[in-house]
Amino acid sequence: MGIIAWILIGLLAGMIAKALMPGRDPGGILITMLIGIAGGLLGGWLGKVLFGVDSIDGFFDLSTWVAAVVGSVILLAVYRMVTGGRSSHRHA
């Protein structure tokens, strides 16, 4: 898959992860996209290591999307733990 496909999958997987785990997060669409892209890579790696399957086959394969969403949910949970739920807005 090309870089544009990874960005698109990342954006959508990040959005799905945020929908599955609602709440306020510091960061906007860029952070969501980066978490989604990294989540897709993490999900693909976990699928290969844990189950011995190549879960990143192609753009329209269900396994690609499941791996990306699962990885994004994991990374979103880690991101929330690391940031501690801090808000990006400063109060005076």
PDB file of N, CA, C and O in Angstrom:
ATOM      1  N   MET A   1       0.839  -1.181   0.000  1.00  0.00           N
ATOM      2  CA  MET A   1       0.000   0.000   0.000  1.00  0.00           C
ATOM      3  C   MET A   1       0.879   1.238   0.000  1.00  0.00           C
ATOM      4  O   MET A   1       1.989   1.229   0.533  1.00  0.00           O
ATOM      5  N   GLY A   2       0.375   2.288  -0.598  1.00  0.00           N
ATOM      6  CA  GLY A   2       1.108   3.535  -0.662  1.00  0.00           C
ATOM      7  C   GLY A   2       0.884   4.392   0.564  1.00  0.00           C
ATOM      8  O   GLY A   2       0.046   4.088   1.413  1.00  0.00           O
ATOM      9  N   ILE A   3       1.643   5.462   0.641  1.00  0.00           N
ATOM     10  CA  ILE A   3       1.579   6.354   1.798  1.00  0.00           C
ATOM     11  C   ILE A   3       0.210   7.021   1.919  1.00  0.00           C
ATOM     12  O   ILE A   3      -0.267   7.246   3.032  1.00  0.00           O
ATOM     13  N   ILE A   4      -0.425   7.338   0.797  1.00  0.00           N
ATOM     14  CA  ILE A   4      -1.758   7.952   0.838  1.00  0.00           C
ATOM     15  C   ILE A   4      -2.767   6.982   1.444  1.00  0.00           C
ATOM     16  O   ILE A   4      -3.630   7.391   2.221  1.00  0.00           O
ATOM     17  N   ALA A   5      -2.665   5.708   1.096  1.00  0.00           N
ATOM     18  CA  ALA A   5      -3.575   4.703   1.661  1.00  0.00           C
ATOM     19  C   ALA A   5      -3.358   4.578   3.167  1.00  0.00           C
ATOM     20  O   ALA A   5      -4.323   4.470   3.923  1.00  0.00           O
ATOM     21  N   TRP A   6      -2.088   4.591   3.612  1.00  0.00           N
ATOM     22  CA  TRP A   6      -1.813   4.512   5.050  1.00  0.00           C
ATOM     23  C   TRP A   6      -2.372   5.720   5.790  1.00  0.00           C
ATOM     24  O   TRP A   6      -2.915   5.580   6.886  1.00  0.00           O
ATOM     25  N   ILE A   7      -2.243   6.898   5.202  1.00  0.00           N
ATOM     26  CA  ILE A   7      -2.776   8.109   5.837  1.00  0.00           C
ATOM     27  C   ILE A   7      -4.295   8.030   5.925  1.00  0.00           C
ATOM     28  O   ILE A   7      -4.876   8.377   6.953  1.00  0.00           O
ATOM     29  N   LEU A   8      -4.939   7.577   4.858  1.00  0.00           N
ATOM     30  CA  LEU A   8      -6.393   7.456   4.865  1.00  0.00           C
ATOM     31  C   LEU A   8      -6.857   6.418   5.887  1.00  0.00           C
ATOM     32  O   LEU A   8      -7.784   6.677   6.655  1.00  0.00           O
ATOM     33  N   ILE A   9      -6.221   5.252   5.902  1.00  0.00           N
ATOM     34  CA  ILE A   9      -6.564   4.229   6.888  1.00  0.00           C
ATOM     35  C   ILE A   9      -6.308   4.760   8.299  1.00  0.00           C
ATOM     36  O   ILE A   9      -7.116   4.552   9.204  1.00  0.00           O
ATOM     37  N   GLY A  10      -5.184   5.444   8.479  1.00  0.00           N
ATOM     38  CA  GLY A  10      -4.856   6.000   9.785  1.00  0.00           C
ATOM     39  C   GLY A  10      -5.875   7.009  10.259  1.00  0.00           C
ATOM     40  O   GLY A  10      -6.284   6.986  11.420  1.00  0.00           O
ATOM     41  N   LEU A  11      -6.285   7.888   9.379  1.00  0.00           N
ATOM     42  CA  LEU A  11      -7.278   8.885   9.739  1.00  0.00           C
ATOM     43  C   LEU A  11      -8.589   8.225  10.143  1.00  0.00           C
ATOM     44  O   LEU A  11      -9.168   8.563  11.176  1.00  0.00           O
ATOM     45  N   LEU A  12      -9.048   7.297   9.339  1.00  0.00           N
ATOM     46  CA  LEU A  12     -10.318   6.633   9.633  1.00  0.00           C
ATOM     47  C   LEU A  12     -10.219   5.727  10.859  1.00  0.00           C
ATOM     48  O   LEU A  12     -11.144   5.693  11.671  1.00  0.00           O
ATOM     49  N   ALA A  13      -9.125   4.999  11.007  1.00  0.00           N
ATOM     50  CA  ALA A  13      -8.965   4.130  12.178  1.00  0.00           C
ATOM     51  C   ALA A  13      -8.870   4.963  13.452  1.00  0.00           C
ATOM     52  O   ALA A  13      -9.419   4.575  14.484  1.00  0.00           O
ATOM     53  N   GLY A  14      -8.191   6.087  13.396  1.00  0.00           N
ATOM     54  CA  GLY A  14      -8.119   6.986  14.546  1.00  0.00           C
ATOM     55  C   GLY A  14      -9.483   7.546  14.916  1.00  0.00           C
ATOM     56  O   GLY A  14      -9.820   7.664  16.094  1.00  0.00           O
ATOM     57  N   MET A  15     -10.262   7.889  13.902  1.00  0.00           N
ATOM     58  CA  MET A  15     -11.615   8.398  14.163  1.00  0.00           C
ATOM     59  C   MET A  15     -12.491   7.305  14.770  1.00  0.00           C
ATOM     60  O   MET A  15     -13.268   7.574  15.687  1.00  0.00           O
ATOM     61  N   ILE A  16     -12.375   6.090  14.275  1.00  0.00           N
ATOM     62  CA  ILE A  16     -13.155   4.977  14.824  1.00  0.00           C
ATOM     63  C   ILE A  16     -12.719   4.711  16.264  1.00  0.00           C
ATOM     64  O   ILE A  16     -13.560   4.459  17.127  1.00  0.00           O
ATOM     65  N   ALA A  17     -11.419   4.766  16.530  1.00  0.00           N
ATOM     66  CA  ALA A  17     -10.920   4.552  17.889  1.00  0.00           C
ATOM     67  C   ALA A  17     -11.472   5.614  18.838  1.00  0.00           C
ATOM     68  O   ALA A  17     -11.852   5.300  19.966  1.00  0.00           O
ATOM     69  N   LYS A  18     -11.517   6.868  18.389  1.00  0.00           N
ATOM     70  CA  LYS A  18     -12.079   7.936  19.232  1.00  0.00           C
ATOM     71  C   LYS A  18     -13.570   7.740  19.451  1.00  0.00           C
ATOM     72  O   LYS A  18     -14.085   8.053  20.525  1.00  0.00           O
ATOM     73  N   ALA A  19     -14.279   7.219  18.435  1.00  0.00           N
ATOM     74  CA  ALA A  19     -15.708   6.949  18.592  1.00  0.00           C
ATOM     75  C   ALA A  19     -15.934   5.806  19.585  1.00  0.00           C
ATOM     76  O   ALA A  19     -16.898   5.829  20.350  1.00  0.00           O
ATOM     77  N   LEU A  20     -15.044   4.808  19.572  1.00  0.00           N
ATOM     78  CA  LEU A  20     -15.160   3.693  20.509  1.00  0.00           C
ATOM     79  C   LEU A  20     -14.767   4.085  21.923  1.00  0.00           C
ATOM     80  O   LEU A  20     -15.245   3.494  22.891  1.00  0.00           O
ATOM     81  N   MET A  21     -13.901   5.076  22.046  1.00  0.00           N
ATOM     82  CA  MET A  21     -13.427   5.558  23.345  1.00  0.00           C
ATOM     83  C   MET A  21     -13.676   7.061  23.443  1.00  0.00           C
ATOM     84  O   MET A  21     -12.732   7.845  23.358  1.00  0.00           O
ATOM     85  N   PRO A  22     -14.924   7.472  23.619  1.00  0.00           N
ATOM     86  CA  PRO A  22     -15.216   8.915  23.634  1.00  0.00           C
ATOM     87  C   PRO A  22     -14.584   9.600  24.839  1.00  0.00           C
ATOM     88  O   PRO A  22     -14.323   8.976  25.868  1.00  0.00           O
ATOM     89  N   GLY A  23     -14.351  10.863  24.687  1.00  0.00           N
ATOM     90  CA  GLY A  23     -13.761  11.664  25.754  1.00  0.00           C
ATOM     91  C   GLY A  23     -12.903  12.762  25.167  1.00  0.00           C
ATOM     92  O   GLY A  23     -12.590  12.770  23.976  1.00  0.00           O
ATOM     93  N   ARG A  24     -12.534  13.687  26.031  1.00  0.00           N
ATOM     94  CA  ARG A  24     -11.708  14.805  25.583  1.00  0.00           C
ATOM     95  C   ARG A  24     -10.253  14.397  25.608  1.00  0.00           C
ATOM     96  O   ARG A  24      -9.758  13.858  26.598  1.00  0.00           O
ATOM     97  N   ASP A  25      -9.582  14.658  24.518  1.00  0.00           N
ATOM     98  CA  ASP A  25      -8.163  14.364  24.395  1.00  0.00           C
ATOM     99  C   ASP A  25      -7.426  15.627  23.989  1.00  0.00           C
ATOM    100  O   ASP A  25      -7.910  16.396  23.159  1.00  0.00           O
ATOM    101  N   PRO A  26      -6.249  15.842  24.576  1.00  0.00           N
ATOM    102  CA  PRO A  26      -5.447  16.965  24.095  1.00  0.00           C
ATOM    103  C   PRO A  26      -4.899  16.629  22.712  1.00  0.00           C
ATOM    104  O   PRO A  26      -4.199  15.631  22.544  1.00  0.00           O
ATOM    105  N   GLY A  27      -5.205  17.430  21.761  1.00  0.00           N
ATOM    106  CA  GLY A  27      -4.766  17.166  20.390  1.00  0.00           C
ATOM    107  C   GLY A  27      -5.975  17.160  19.474  1.00  0.00           C
ATOM    108  O   GLY A  27      -7.105  16.962  19.921  1.00  0.00           O
ATOM    109  N   GLY A  28      -5.742  17.370  18.241  1.00  0.00           N
ATOM    110  CA  GLY A  28      -6.834  17.438  17.284  1.00  0.00           C
ATOM    111  C   GLY A  28      -6.734  16.349  16.240  1.00  0.00           C
ATOM    112  O   GLY A  28      -6.334  15.221  16.526  1.00  0.00           O
ATOM    113  N   ILE A  29      -7.103  16.707  15.028  1.00  0.00           N
ATOM    114  CA  ILE A  29      -7.164  15.750  13.937  1.00  0.00           C
ATOM    115  C   ILE A  29      -5.785  15.202  13.589  1.00  0.00           C
ATOM    116  O   ILE A  29      -5.668  14.045  13.186  1.00  0.00           O
ATOM    117  N   LEU A  30      -4.746  16.007  13.735  1.00  0.00           N
ATOM    118  CA  LEU A  30      -3.395  15.545  13.431  1.00  0.00           C
ATOM    119  C   LEU A  30      -2.970  14.441  14.396  1.00  0.00           C
ATOM    120  O   LEU A  30      -2.404  13.431  13.976  1.00  0.00           O
ATOM    121  N   ILE A  31      -3.240  14.630  15.682  1.00  0.00           N
ATOM    122  CA  ILE A  31      -2.916  13.599  16.676  1.00  0.00           C
ATOM    123  C   ILE A  31      -3.735  12.350  16.405  1.00  0.00           C
ATOM    124  O   ILE A  31      -3.217  11.238  16.507  1.00  0.00           O
ATOM    125  N   THR A  32      -5.015  12.518  16.059  1.00  0.00           N
ATOM    126  CA  THR A  32      -5.868  11.374  15.733  1.00  0.00           C
ATOM    127  C   THR A  32      -5.289  10.608  14.549  1.00  0.00           C
ATOM    128  O   THR A  32      -5.245   9.378  14.574  1.00  0.00           O
ATOM    129  N   MET A  33      -4.848  11.311  13.522  1.00  0.00           N
ATOM    130  CA  MET A  33      -4.296  10.661  12.345  1.00  0.00           C
ATOM    131  C   MET A  33      -2.989   9.947  12.678  1.00  0.00           C
ATOM    132  O   MET A  33      -2.772   8.823  12.225  1.00  0.00           O
ATOM    133  N   LEU A  34      -2.127  10.573  13.451  1.00  0.00           N
ATOM    134  CA  LEU A  34      -0.863   9.940  13.828  1.00  0.00           C
ATOM    135  C   LEU A  34      -1.093   8.705  14.691  1.00  0.00           C
ATOM    136  O   LEU A  34      -0.424   7.688  14.506  1.00  0.00           O
ATOM    137  N   ILE A  35      -2.029   8.784  15.628  1.00  0.00           N
ATOM    138  CA  ILE A  35      -2.367   7.620  16.453  1.00  0.00           C
ATOM    139  C   ILE A  35      -2.922   6.513  15.568  1.00  0.00           C
ATOM    140  O   ILE A  35      -2.605   5.342  15.778  1.00  0.00           O
ATOM    141  N   GLY A  36      -3.739   6.858  14.590  1.00  0.00           N
ATOM    142  CA  GLY A  36      -4.296   5.863  13.680  1.00  0.00           C
ATOM    143  C   GLY A  36      -3.238   5.192  12.821  1.00  0.00           C
ATOM    144  O   GLY A  36      -3.255   3.972  12.658  1.00  0.00           O
ATOM    145  N   ILE A  37      -2.319   5.972  12.270  1.00  0.00           N
ATOM    146  CA  ILE A  37      -1.252   5.399  11.440  1.00  0.00           C
ATOM    147  C   ILE A  37      -0.374   4.482  12.286  1.00  0.00           C
ATOM    148  O   ILE A  37      -0.088   3.351  11.892  1.00  0.00           O
ATOM    149  N   ALA A  38       0.050   4.970  13.443  1.00  0.00           N
ATOM    150  CA  ALA A  38       0.869   4.139  14.331  1.00  0.00           C
ATOM    151  C   ALA A  38       0.076   2.928  14.818  1.00  0.00           C
ATOM    152  O   ALA A  38       0.636   1.844  14.987  1.00  0.00           O
ATOM    153  N   GLY A  39      -1.222   3.108  15.044  1.00  0.00           N
ATOM    154  CA  GLY A  39      -2.071   1.995  15.465  1.00  0.00           C
ATOM    155  C   GLY A  39      -2.190   0.923  14.403  1.00  0.00           C
ATOM    156  O   GLY A  39      -2.231  -0.265  14.722  1.00  0.00           O
ATOM    157  N   GLY A  40      -2.246   1.324  13.155  1.00  0.00           N
ATOM    158  CA  GLY A  40      -2.275   0.353  12.065  1.00  0.00           C
ATOM    159  C   GLY A  40      -1.003  -0.474  12.021  1.00  0.00           C
ATOM    160  O   GLY A  40      -1.044  -1.688  11.821  1.00  0.00           O
ATOM    161  N   LEU A  41       0.122   0.190  12.209  1.00  0.00           N
ATOM    162  CA  LEU A  41       1.397  -0.524  12.237  1.00  0.00           C
ATOM    163  C   LEU A  41       1.481  -1.444  13.450  1.00  0.00           C
ATOM    164  O   LEU A  41       1.927  -2.586  13.340  1.00  0.00           O
ATOM    165  N   LEU A  42       1.051  -0.942  14.610  1.00  0.00           N
ATOM    166  CA  LEU A  42       1.053  -1.755  15.822  1.00  0.00           C
ATOM    167  C   LEU A  42       0.125  -2.956  15.680  1.00  0.00           C
ATOM    168  O   LEU A  42       0.487  -4.073  16.051  1.00  0.00           O
ATOM    169  N   GLY A  43      -1.056  -2.730  15.151  1.00  0.00           N
ATOM    170  CA  GLY A  43      -2.007  -3.827  14.961  1.00  0.00           C
ATOM    171  C   GLY A  43      -1.482  -4.883  14.006  1.00  0.00           C
ATOM    172  O   GLY A  43      -1.653  -6.078  14.250  1.00  0.00           O
ATOM    173  N   GLY A  44      -0.849  -4.464  12.931  1.00  0.00           N
ATOM    174  CA  GLY A  44      -0.258  -5.410  11.991  1.00  0.00           C
ATOM    175  C   GLY A  44       0.867  -6.212  12.611  1.00  0.00           C
ATOM    176  O   GLY A  44       0.979  -7.417  12.384  1.00  0.00           O
ATOM    177  N   TRP A  45       1.704  -5.543  13.395  1.00  0.00           N
ATOM    178  CA  TRP A  45       2.801  -6.224  14.060  1.00  0.00           C
ATOM    179  C   TRP A  45       2.273  -7.220  15.096  1.00  0.00           C
ATOM    180  O   TRP A  45       2.752  -8.352  15.168  1.00  0.00           O
ATOM    181  N   LEU A  46       1.280  -6.800  15.902  1.00  0.00           N
ATOM    182  CA  LEU A  46       0.711  -7.701  16.907  1.00  0.00           C
ATOM    183  C   LEU A  46       0.053  -8.912  16.262  1.00  0.00           C
ATOM    184  O   LEU A  46       0.162 -10.027  16.771  1.00  0.00           O
ATOM    185  N   GLY A  47      -0.630  -8.692  15.141  1.00  0.00           N
ATOM    186  CA  GLY A  47      -1.252  -9.815  14.430  1.00  0.00           C
ATOM    187  C   GLY A  47      -0.219 -10.820  13.962  1.00  0.00           C
ATOM    188  O   GLY A  47      -0.444 -12.028  14.029  1.00  0.00           O
ATOM    189  N   LYS A  48       0.900 -10.327  13.493  1.00  0.00           N
ATOM    190  CA  LYS A  48       1.958 -11.224  13.016  1.00  0.00           C
ATOM    191  C   LYS A  48       2.636 -11.948  14.173  1.00  0.00           C
ATOM    192  O   LYS A  48       2.895 -13.148  14.084  1.00  0.00           O
ATOM    193  N   VAL A  49       2.924 -11.233  15.258  1.00  0.00           N
ATOM    194  CA  VAL A  49       3.631 -11.824  16.391  1.00  0.00           C
ATOM    195  C   VAL A  49       2.735 -12.789  17.175  1.00  0.00           C
ATOM    196  O   VAL A  49       3.155 -13.902  17.492  1.00  0.00           O
ATOM    197  N   LEU A  50       1.511 -12.370  17.488  1.00  0.00           N
ATOM    198  CA  LEU A  50       0.645 -13.179  18.341  1.00  0.00           C
ATOM    199  C   LEU A  50      -0.037 -14.325  17.600  1.00  0.00           C
ATOM    200  O   LEU A  50      -0.177 -15.421  18.144  1.00  0.00           O
ATOM    201  N   PHE A  51      -0.461 -14.077  16.361  1.00  0.00           N
ATOM    202  CA  PHE A  51      -1.273 -15.063  15.656  1.00  0.00           C
ATOM    203  C   PHE A  51      -0.599 -15.631  14.410  1.00  0.00           C
ATOM    204  O   PHE A  51      -1.129 -16.548  13.784  1.00  0.00           O
ATOM    205  N   GLY A  52       0.554 -15.098  14.051  1.00  0.00           N
ATOM    206  CA  GLY A  52       1.273 -15.595  12.889  1.00  0.00           C
ATOM    207  C   GLY A  52       0.598 -15.315  11.560  1.00  0.00           C
ATOM    208  O   GLY A  52       0.827 -16.026  10.582  1.00  0.00           O
ATOM    209  N   VAL A  53      -0.240 -14.274  11.519  1.00  0.00           N
ATOM    210  CA  VAL A  53      -0.931 -13.925  10.283  1.00  0.00           C
ATOM    211  C   VAL A  53      -0.424 -12.594   9.767  1.00  0.00           C
ATOM    212  O   VAL A  53       0.016 -11.743  10.540  1.00  0.00           O
ATOM    213  N   ASP A  54      -0.488 -12.421   8.466  1.00  0.00           N
ATOM    214  CA  ASP A  54      -0.140 -11.137   7.870  1.00  0.00           C
ATOM    215  C   ASP A  54      -1.418 -10.322   7.793  1.00  0.00           C
ATOM    216  O   ASP A  54      -2.184 -10.450   6.837  1.00  0.00           O
ATOM    217  N   SER A  55      -1.653  -9.479   8.803  1.00  0.00           N
ATOM    218  CA  SER A  55      -2.928  -8.779   8.901  1.00  0.00           C
ATOM    219  C   SER A  55      -2.973  -7.483   8.096  1.00  0.00           C
ATOM    220  O   SER A  55      -4.006  -6.814   8.068  1.00  0.00           O
ATOM    221  N   ILE A  56      -1.887  -7.122   7.450  1.00  0.00           N
ATOM    222  CA  ILE A  56      -1.884  -5.926   6.608  1.00  0.00           C
ATOM    223  C   ILE A  56      -1.744  -6.389   5.161  1.00  0.00           C
ATOM    224  O   ILE A  56      -0.656  -6.345   4.585  1.00  0.00           O
ATOM    225  N   ASP A  57      -2.857  -6.832   4.583  1.00  0.00           N
ATOM    226  CA  ASP A  57      -2.827  -7.397   3.236  1.00  0.00           C
ATOM    227  C   ASP A  57      -3.119  -6.369   2.154  1.00  0.00           C
ATOM    228  O   ASP A  57      -2.413  -6.322   1.146  1.00  0.00           O
ATOM    229  N   GLY A  58      -4.122  -5.565   2.339  1.00  0.00           N
ATOM    230  CA  GLY A  58      -4.499  -4.602   1.325  1.00  0.00           C
ATOM    231  C   GLY A  58      -5.506  -3.608   1.876  1.00  0.00           C
ATOM    232  O   GLY A  58      -6.050  -3.801   2.964  1.00  0.00           O
ATOM    233  N   PHE A  59      -5.748  -2.558   1.131  1.00  0.00           N
ATOM    234  CA  PHE A  59      -6.611  -1.479   1.601  1.00  0.00           C
ATOM    235  C   PHE A  59      -8.020  -1.952   1.908  1.00  0.00           C
ATOM    236  O   PHE A  59      -8.605  -1.519   2.901  1.00  0.00           O
ATOM    237  N   PHE A  60      -8.577  -2.821   1.093  1.00  0.00           N
ATOM    238  CA  PHE A  60      -9.966  -3.224   1.261  1.00  0.00           C
ATOM    239  C   PHE A  60     -10.135  -4.516   2.048  1.00  0.00           C
ATOM    240  O   PHE A  60     -11.257  -5.010   2.159  1.00  0.00           O
ATOM    241  N   ASP A  61      -9.071  -5.078   2.596  1.00  0.00           N
ATOM    242  CA  ASP A  61      -9.176  -6.292   3.397  1.00  0.00           C
ATOM    243  C   ASP A  61      -9.650  -5.950   4.806  1.00  0.00           C
ATOM    244  O   ASP A  61      -9.174  -4.996   5.421  1.00  0.00           O
ATOM    245  N   LEU A  62     -10.586  -6.736   5.301  1.00  0.00           N
ATOM    246  CA  LEU A  62     -11.126  -6.516   6.642  1.00  0.00           C
ATOM    247  C   LEU A  62     -10.033  -6.617   7.700  1.00  0.00           C
ATOM    248  O   LEU A  62     -10.043  -5.868   8.677  1.00  0.00           O
ATOM    249  N   SER A  63      -9.096  -7.535   7.510  1.00  0.00           N
ATOM    250  CA  SER A  63      -8.022  -7.716   8.502  1.00  0.00           C
ATOM    251  C   SER A  63      -7.170  -6.457   8.645  1.00  0.00           C
ATOM    252  O   SER A  63      -6.691  -6.159   9.740  1.00  0.00           O
ATOM    253  N   THR A  64      -6.977  -5.727   7.573  1.00  0.00           N
ATOM    254  CA  THR A  64      -6.218  -4.478   7.629  1.00  0.00           C
ATOM    255  C   THR A  64      -6.926  -3.467   8.520  1.00  0.00           C
ATOM    256  O   THR A  64      -6.298  -2.831   9.366  1.00  0.00           O
ATOM    257  N   TRP A  65      -8.221  -3.322   8.330  1.00  0.00           N
ATOM    258  CA  TRP A  65      -9.000  -2.356   9.088  1.00  0.00           C
ATOM    259  C   TRP A  65      -9.130  -2.757  10.552  1.00  0.00           C
ATOM    260  O   TRP A  65      -9.036  -1.908  11.439  1.00  0.00           O
ATOM    261  N   VAL A  66      -9.346  -4.050  10.813  1.00  0.00           N
ATOM    262  CA  VAL A  66      -9.441  -4.515  12.201  1.00  0.00           C
ATOM    263  C   VAL A  66      -8.117  -4.277  12.923  1.00  0.00           C
ATOM    264  O   VAL A  66      -8.104  -3.792  14.055  1.00  0.00           O
ATOM    265  N   ALA A  67      -7.018  -4.614  12.282  1.00  0.00           N
ATOM    266  CA  ALA A  67      -5.698  -4.408  12.881  1.00  0.00           C
ATOM    267  C   ALA A  67      -5.457  -2.927  13.155  1.00  0.00           C
ATOM    268  O   ALA A  67      -4.948  -2.573  14.218  1.00  0.00           O
ATOM    269  N   ALA A  68      -5.812  -2.067  12.219  1.00  0.00           N
ATOM    270  CA  ALA A  68      -5.603  -0.625  12.387  1.00  0.00           C
ATOM    271  C   ALA A  68      -6.452  -0.072  13.526  1.00  0.00           C
ATOM    272  O   ALA A  68      -5.971   0.740  14.316  1.00  0.00           O
ATOM    273  N   VAL A  69      -7.699  -0.500  13.619  1.00  0.00           N
ATOM    274  CA  VAL A  69      -8.585   0.006  14.670  1.00  0.00           C
ATOM    275  C   VAL A  69      -8.150  -0.508  16.039  1.00  0.00           C
ATOM    276  O   VAL A  69      -8.102   0.262  16.998  1.00  0.00           O
ATOM    277  N   VAL A  70      -7.832  -1.797  16.144  1.00  0.00           N
ATOM    278  CA  VAL A  70      -7.382  -2.355  17.425  1.00  0.00           C
ATOM    279  C   VAL A  70      -6.090  -1.670  17.874  1.00  0.00           C
ATOM    280  O   VAL A  70      -5.962  -1.288  19.037  1.00  0.00           O
ATOM    281  N   GLY A  71      -5.150  -1.517  16.972  1.00  0.00           N
ATOM    282  CA  GLY A  71      -3.911  -0.819  17.308  1.00  0.00           C
ATOM    283  C   GLY A  71      -4.156   0.621  17.715  1.00  0.00           C
ATOM    284  O   GLY A  71      -3.505   1.128  18.628  1.00  0.00           O
ATOM    285  N   SER A  72      -5.095   1.289  17.044  1.00  0.00           N
ATOM    286  CA  SER A  72      -5.415   2.684  17.375  1.00  0.00           C
ATOM    287  C   SER A  72      -6.053   2.804  18.747  1.00  0.00           C
ATOM    288  O   SER A  72      -5.759   3.740  19.491  1.00  0.00           O
ATOM    289  N   VAL A  73      -6.928   1.857  19.088  1.00  0.00           N
ATOM    290  CA  VAL A  73      -7.561   1.872  20.407  1.00  0.00           C
ATOM    291  C   VAL A  73      -6.496   1.685  21.490  1.00  0.00           C
ATOM    292  O   VAL A  73      -6.520   2.370  22.513  1.00  0.00           O
ATOM    293  N   ILE A  74      -5.569   0.764  21.264  1.00  0.00           N
ATOM    294  CA  ILE A  74      -4.489   0.539  22.226  1.00  0.00           C
ATOM    295  C   ILE A  74      -3.659   1.806  22.394  1.00  0.00           C
ATOM    296  O   ILE A  74      -3.378   2.226  23.516  1.00  0.00           O
ATOM    297  N   LEU A  75      -3.268   2.410  21.282  1.00  0.00           N
ATOM    298  CA  LEU A  75      -2.437   3.619  21.368  1.00  0.00           C
ATOM    299  C   LEU A  75      -3.192   4.799  21.953  1.00  0.00           C
ATOM    300  O   LEU A  75      -2.600   5.618  22.655  1.00  0.00           O
ATOM    301  N   LEU A  76      -4.491   4.905  21.678  1.00  0.00           N
ATOM    302  CA  LEU A  76      -5.284   5.980  22.261  1.00  0.00           C
ATOM    303  C   LEU A  76      -5.368   5.812  23.777  1.00  0.00           C
ATOM    304  O   LEU A  76      -5.287   6.796  24.512  1.00  0.00           O
ATOM    305  N   ALA A  77      -5.528   4.586  24.246  1.00  0.00           N
ATOM    306  CA  ALA A  77      -5.551   4.334  25.693  1.00  0.00           C
ATOM    307  C   ALA A  77      -4.204   4.696  26.324  1.00  0.00           C
ATOM    308  O   ALA A  77      -4.160   5.313  27.389  1.00  0.00           O
ATOM    309  N   VAL A  78      -3.115   4.314  25.671  1.00  0.00           N
ATOM    310  CA  VAL A  78      -1.779   4.654  26.180  1.00  0.00           C
ATOM    311  C   VAL A  78      -1.587   6.167  26.163  1.00  0.00           C
ATOM    312  O   VAL A  78      -1.052   6.734  27.115  1.00  0.00           O
ATOM    313  N   TYR A  79      -2.018   6.821  25.094  1.00  0.00           N
ATOM    314  CA  TYR A  79      -1.900   8.282  24.982  1.00  0.00           C
ATOM    315  C   TYR A  79      -2.650   8.974  26.114  1.00  0.00           C
ATOM    316  O   TYR A  79      -2.157   9.942  26.691  1.00  0.00           O
ATOM    317  N   ARG A  80      -3.841   8.476  26.429  1.00  0.00           N
ATOM    318  CA  ARG A  80      -4.618   9.077  27.521  1.00  0.00           C
ATOM    319  C   ARG A  80      -3.941   8.847  28.867  1.00  0.00           C
ATOM    320  O   ARG A  80      -3.969   9.729  29.725  1.00  0.00           O
ATOM    321  N   MET A  81      -3.336   7.683  29.067  1.00  0.00           N
ATOM    322  CA  MET A  81      -2.635   7.428  30.327  1.00  0.00           C
ATOM    323  C   MET A  81      -1.415   8.329  30.466  1.00  0.00           C
ATOM    324  O   MET A  81      -1.141   8.849  31.547  1.00  0.00           O
ATOM    325  N   VAL A  82      -0.684   8.512  29.373  1.00  0.00           N
ATOM    326  CA  VAL A  82       0.529   9.330  29.410  1.00  0.00           C
ATOM    327  C   VAL A  82       0.187  10.801  29.638  1.00  0.00           C
ATOM    328  O   VAL A  82       0.843  11.473  30.433  1.00  0.00           O
ATOM    329  N   THR A  83      -0.830  11.300  28.949  1.00  0.00           N
ATOM    330  CA  THR A  83      -1.184  12.711  29.094  1.00  0.00           C
ATOM    331  C   THR A  83      -1.991  12.965  30.349  1.00  0.00           C
ATOM    332  O   THR A  83      -2.101  14.110  30.788  1.00  0.00           O
ATOM    333  N   GLY A  84      -2.554  11.932  30.932  1.00  0.00           N
ATOM    334  CA  GLY A  84      -3.305  12.087  32.178  1.00  0.00           C
ATOM    335  C   GLY A  84      -4.588  12.863  32.019  1.00  0.00           C
ATOM    336  O   GLY A  84      -5.093  13.427  32.990  1.00  0.00           O
ATOM    337  N   GLY A  85      -5.129  12.906  30.815  1.00  0.00           N
ATOM    338  CA  GLY A  85      -6.383  13.612  30.590  1.00  0.00           C
ATOM    339  C   GLY A  85      -6.237  15.115  30.601  1.00  0.00           C
ATOM    340  O   GLY A  85      -7.225  15.836  30.739  1.00  0.00           O
ATOM    341  N   ARG A  86      -5.004  15.600  30.455  1.00  0.00           N
ATOM    342  CA  ARG A  86      -4.801  17.048  30.427  1.00  0.00           C
ATOM    343  C   ARG A  86      -5.509  17.655  29.235  1.00  0.00           C
ATOM    344  O   ARG A  86      -5.598  17.039  28.173  1.00  0.00           O
ATOM    345  N   SER A  87      -6.000  18.834  29.410  1.00  0.00           N
ATOM    346  CA  SER A  87      -6.643  19.561  28.343  1.00  0.00           C
ATOM    347  C   SER A  87      -5.635  20.508  27.702  1.00  0.00           C
ATOM    348  O   SER A  87      -4.722  21.003  28.363  1.00  0.00           O
ATOM    349  N   SER A  88      -5.814  20.752  26.412  1.00  0.00           N
ATOM    350  CA  SER A  88      -4.894  21.655  25.732  1.00  0.00           C
ATOM    351  C   SER A  88      -5.248  23.126  25.958  1.00  0.00           C
ATOM    352  O   SER A  88      -4.499  24.008  25.539  1.00  0.00           O
ATOM    353  N   HIS A  89      -6.378  23.402  26.615  1.00  0.00           N
ATOM    354  CA  HIS A  89      -6.781  24.774  26.885  1.00  0.00           C
ATOM    355  C   HIS A  89      -6.182  25.227  28.214  1.00  0.00           C
ATOM    356  O   HIS A  89      -6.200  24.494  29.202  1.00  0.00           O
ATOM    357  N   ARG A  90      -5.657  26.439  28.217  1.00  0.00           N
ATOM    358  CA  ARG A  90      -5.083  26.976  29.451  1.00  0.00           C
ATOM    359  C   ARG A  90      -6.084  27.911  30.081  1.00  0.00           C
ATOM    360  O   ARG A  90      -6.736  28.702  29.399  1.00  0.00           O
ATOM    361  N   HIS A  91      -6.200  27.811  31.396  1.00  0.00           N
ATOM    362  CA  HIS A  91      -7.104  28.675  32.145  1.00  0.00           C
ATOM    363  C   HIS A  91      -6.277  29.720  32.876  1.00  0.00           C
ATOM    364  O   HIS A  91      -5.228  29.425  33.450  1.00  0.00           O
ATOM    365  N   ALA A  92      -6.775  30.939  32.838  1.00  0.00           N
ATOM    366  CA  ALA A  92      -6.041  32.039  33.474  1.00  0.00           C
ATOM    367  C   ALA A  92      -6.387  32.173  34.924  1.00  0.00           C
ATOM    368  O   ALA A  92      -5.857  33.051  35.606  1.00  0.00           O
TER     369      ALA A  92
END
